[in-house]
Amino acid sequence: MSHYSVKKNREDLLKDLIDIARPIQKDFALKTLDVMLKSRLMDEKMAKLVRQNKGGTFHLGSFGHEMIGAISSLSLIPGTDWALPYYRDRSFAIGLGCALQDLIAAFLARDIPHHSGGRMMPEHFSEKTLRIPCQSSCVGSQFLQAAGVAMSALLRKKKEVVYVSGGDGSTSQGDFHEMLNFACLHRLPLVIVIQDNGWAISVPVEEQTAGRSIVHMARGYEGLDVFDIDGCDFLQTQEALSKAVAKAREGFGPSLVVAKIPRISAHSSSDDPKKYKGDDVCQEEISRDPLPRFEKWLLENDILTADELSAKKASLFEEVEKAAVVADTKPFPARSSAATKVFKEFTCPENKESPPGESIVLMDALNHALSEEMQRDLGVVVFGEDVARGKGGVFGITRSLTEKFGEERCFNTPLAESTIIGVALGLSLDGFHKPVAEIQFADYSWTGMNQLFNELASFHYRSNGEWNCPVVVRMPYGGYIQGGPYHSQSIEAFLSHCPGLKVVIPSNAADAKRLLKTAILDPNPVIFLEHKALYRQRLFCARPETGPDEFLPLGKAQVVREGSDVTFVGWGMTVLMGVEAADHLMKEGVSVEVIDLRTLVPLDFETVLNSLKKTGKLLIAHEAPKNCGFGAELMARAVEEGFHYLDAPIQRVCGKDCPVPYCKDLEDEVLPQKKEIEDALRSLSLL
Ligand SMILES: Cc1ncc(C[n+]2csc(CCOP(=O)(O)OP(=O)(O)O)c2C)c(N)n1
């Protein structure tokens, strides 16, 4: 890609960086001290508040981590650069500009605009004005999101640096390595800081990391500069950070700073280090405390006097005390707000009908929807495995998009689903990009599930509405194509169970085009499931092409055939089977009403209930296994809300509780067949 070309050679770069790593400035050193002291005083105050049982019950101390966090934040430009700090980065948050009273209020679980307003445990920083996206509790999940944010800066051609941090334990996560790969591939403006305190709760680094430090492994990534530093040494730390930030800012790519520091406190207020650390170890860690060491260094270098230091400590102590008083005046969030902001509000644009176009199949409809929305909005970017250039995805859905819109708008990713979803999340945070990611087969989404379920789905909720993620994840799914157990899965029930995801399943070309266009405009994460066996199906699925301004709201089921004896509910492939069965049964005098749900979340259950009022009988068909399938949810709703309309037991025709086998005869045995649906409808009509 043209924008990744190297602008200068490496010699020039190193010279520039050395110039930038300027001699210490008194001012910078004093600011560092302020931030470190505030962080320490905040820790001491929070430890007291926990003992007083004042709202928050959980404290994650940053004792020992103050210098690396302070210098990292002071090396960035607040509000321009982006930061994905982890929970032990309180000094970073303070240094970047988070208000002390907000940090304490968050610790006390109070209702404030930032840091989740009481939805997340303490030290899960989030502040949009400072470009700190909401953090989760999953160790290491921030790394790929940071890569996505950095990709956004690169694509927008902005000189924005992205900071991300984690502990030494977090480097064992696959996401950490996926991030390094992605960052080096794209020369991302990333500054990755590992705060290596030698422990992950009770597990020492010797049991955690091969070679005892991530620096050895990381040096294998081409283009990554690795700084192995003492994170309690002011000069070393400042030099490493200024070089790493300058490198990122000037477009030369990522750096990894591994800072050795002590964890002086327990892992958290629920942990007792005496169970796994001897006194000698604790004493050795205390002897490496960066704060007294830095104070001594400042005094020795005449940067401040002992009196000035005492006065500073006293005034900062007062500042923290005052912040705690103000924080305590903030209210707790209202109980009535507990289940709000799962989704950001969205109104589907007005549908402006065009005269019907040529008949197209579902795969063309999807390609045209992508193309039209990419044309309409420069922020729409498409990526995934094999999606770029001539190939256009293994099913050809994204064909010609790279040629039409360029390498920056439709690009291949590494073969890593966590990368695809994590990067999509990060990219979506800039208020400009609308990523449309392709997972090659729904069966392979599982390696990206942490980013999907734990991260993307809850981002809006857990940031108390401060952030939202307009991401579409397209996944071909379903069987009947002899794809075997790994190209046939129907995973809609898993997806629908996760609050914060919308789940769409079109069954014909007209719906597919209009629903995908709406999904791209929706400010929430939308999972778009496309049935592989319907991509080229002509007889039922082909429809006259809808126009560029035609949209279909999510959450509107369709009555595909009207009927009066039995209600049939399906989605995806089973809609087609239901329609064929209904047509056949009509000849026998059985009138079946066929409903295509089209979206499972949000669910239009009203249309189902209205039909039940007429027919009193319900058959649900899906190809996913019966056990805990989405049919079970529909049955429960029908009993809860439509019991009085029912004239017969609700029936289901589903996949067997078994993986989908490859051999055609076996596949047919496991997946629901039209004949089964027909028989079930007939016998229901006779009850
Ligand atoms: C994916 C995941 N697994 C387990 C946990 C539980 N947990 C929370 S913090 C932690 C240790 C993290 O250690 P490290 O990354 O070294 O950071 P440190 O706490 O030492 O600063 C663990 C295991 C979690 N939050 N997320």
The ligand as a Gaussian input file, in Angstrom:
#p B3LYP/6-31G(d) Opt

LIG

1 1
 C       -8.406000     -12.854000      30.128000
 C       -8.339000     -12.752000      31.633000
 N       -7.923000     -13.811000      32.350000
 C       -7.831000     -13.708000      33.704000
 C       -8.155000     -12.540000      34.345000
 C       -8.019000     -12.406000      35.862000
 N       -6.837000     -11.500000      36.136000
 C       -7.003000     -10.205000      36.372000
 S       -5.568000      -9.400000      36.525000
 C       -4.664000     -10.800000      36.282000
 C       -3.167000     -10.739000      36.305000
 C       -2.619000      -9.817000      35.269000
 O       -1.235000      -9.717000      35.410000
 P       -0.359000      -8.717000      34.583000
 O       -0.847000      -8.660000      33.177000
 O        1.060000      -9.085000      34.754000
 O       -0.639000      -7.296000      35.207000
 P       -0.405000      -6.822000      36.708000
 O       -1.695000      -7.081000      37.435000
 O        0.723000      -7.589000      37.261000
 O       -0.134000      -5.370000      36.629000
 C       -5.507000     -11.889000      36.111000
 C       -5.057000     -13.285000      35.913000
 C       -8.630000     -11.479000      33.550000
 N       -9.015000     -10.322000      34.089000
 N       -8.677000     -11.596000      32.203000

